[in-house]
């Protein structure tokens, strides 16, 4: 699965497309905050044309509400 394009990085959501066996797949990822979205968007943009697996494991903070 190759990262094809990052289509949107806005608010708490990043949208991107990948191709697998010649078919395009669109993904919408909702993150706990805008900082995480910006970081993920940068990582994905830096890896366009590469396999999604090349990104590796990304630790995303939980969305636990604080008391």
BELCORCOR-V172280 format. One record per helix or strand of 2 or more residues. SS is the DSSP state (helix for helix, strand for strand). FROM is the first residue (numbers start at 1). LEN is the number of residues. If there is no record, write none. Layout:
BEGIN
ss: (SS & SS)
from: (FROM & FROM)
len: (LEN & LEN)
END
This chain:
BEGIN
ss: (strand & strand & strand & helix & helix)
from: (2 & 13 & 23 & 34 & 52)
len: (9 & 8 & 8 & 13 & 4)
END
